Amino acid sequence: MKFQAKFFNYIQNAAFYEAAHIGAVKTIKEKSENKTWADIGCGAGIVAKIAALNGYDTIGYDINPEMVNIASKNNFLYNLKFKECNYNLLGIDQADIVSAASLLITTTNQKELLEKLYSLVKPNGKLLIIETTKNMKLSFAIKQFFKIGGKRAFILLLWAFVRGGKTVDESIFDRYVYKKYSILNSMIYARVIYKQWMY
Ligand SMILES: C[S@@+](CC[C@H](N)C(=O)[O-])C[C@H]1O[C@@H](n2cnc3c(N)ncnc32)[C@H](O)[C@@H]1O
């Protein structure tokens, strides 16, 4: 558990990884004033930190206490906190913006988890889902590697190798109203799901 937390901390300091998540957070195009943000499965805290830097009153939840430890040590922003928590134990209407990065891919029941995440969004809020695409595979990543450059660019190759183009099941998004944004040369999609447009 401790190794996993240290590893994620290392990864999230790769320049392309941070830039990609900054790009994903930017897809939430609205004023952060008096708005809350909850990042679920926050890991070492990358998305939560970016949301807090953008002015949101932010909390990151993770089931792994070591992740919460590292995320808390990394970040001293007044509007940012981290808490050890299993997302299954969270009640509805947690925040105006709820995000989950590289979380759906970790479960076999993606449809059910998406429903859970959606339930955590307050009415009129948004759910931000960040997941890799079928392009996150080694053959594609090698081509991008020389273009992206920056600190710890090799992490992209590692990520692509581990993912091998495996993605979340696209059909789980069908019943929601959302916009899809392409990030990192289409190796990542940020999906913004709108709660107010749900029928
Ligand atoms: C692949 S990591 C992604 C971390 C981070 N979101 C990122 O993009 O760098 C998935 C994270 O989800 C957390 N997680 C898995 N199951 C969880 C659960 N039931 N409740 C809360 N967090 C969970 C793991 O501990 C891990 O930190």
The ligand as a MOL file (V3000), in Angstrom:
LIG
                    3D

  0  0  0     0  0            999 V3000
M  V30 BEGIN CTAB
M  V30 COUNTS 27 29 0 0 0
M  V30 BEGIN ATOM
M  V30 1 C -5.5770 4.1880 -10.4150 0
M  V30 2 S -5.5790 5.0870 -8.9120 0 CHG=1
M  V30 3 C -5.8830 6.7490 -9.5100 0
M  V30 4 C -5.4010 7.8130 -8.5650 0
M  V30 5 C -5.6480 9.2480 -8.9920 0
M  V30 6 N -7.0620 9.4980 -9.1810 0
M  V30 7 C -4.8840 9.5950 -10.2580 0
M  V30 8 O -5.5030 9.7330 -11.3030 0
M  V30 9 O -3.6580 9.7640 -10.1790 0 CHG=-1
M  V30 10 C -7.1370 4.6260 -8.2050 0
M  V30 11 C -7.3080 5.1000 -6.7870 0
M  V30 12 O -8.6170 4.7510 -6.3430 0
M  V30 13 C -8.5410 4.3510 -4.9840 0
M  V30 14 N -9.7140 3.4920 -4.6830 0
M  V30 15 C -9.9510 2.2300 -5.1190 0
M  V30 16 N -11.0930 1.7530 -4.5930 0
M  V30 17 C -11.5930 2.7350 -3.8040 0
M  V30 18 C -12.7510 2.8370 -2.9810 0
M  V30 19 N -13.6390 1.8130 -2.8580 0
M  V30 20 N -12.9700 3.9930 -2.3160 0
M  V30 21 C -12.0890 5.0280 -2.4210 0
M  V30 22 N -10.9600 4.9890 -3.1790 0
M  V30 23 C -10.7170 3.8530 -3.8660 0
M  V30 24 C -7.1990 3.6190 -4.8950 0
M  V30 25 O -6.7330 3.5520 -3.5530 0
M  V30 26 C -6.3220 4.4820 -5.7960 0
M  V30 27 O -5.6800 5.5010 -5.0830 0
M  V30 END ATOM
M  V30 BEGIN BOND
M  V30 1 1 1 2
M  V30 2 1 2 3
M  V30 3 1 2 10
M  V30 4 1 3 4
M  V30 5 1 4 5
M  V30 6 1 5 6
M  V30 7 1 5 7
M  V30 8 2 7 8
M  V30 9 1 7 9
M  V30 10 1 10 11
M  V30 11 1 11 12
M  V30 12 1 11 26
M  V30 13 1 12 13
M  V30 14 1 13 14
M  V30 15 1 13 24
M  V30 16 1 14 15
M  V30 17 1 14 23
M  V30 18 2 15 16
M  V30 19 1 16 17
M  V30 20 1 17 18
M  V30 21 2 17 23
M  V30 22 1 18 19
M  V30 23 2 18 20
M  V30 24 1 20 21
M  V30 25 2 21 22
M  V30 26 1 22 23
M  V30 27 1 24 25
M  V30 28 1 24 26
M  V30 29 1 26 27
M  V30 END BOND
M  V30 END CTAB
M  END
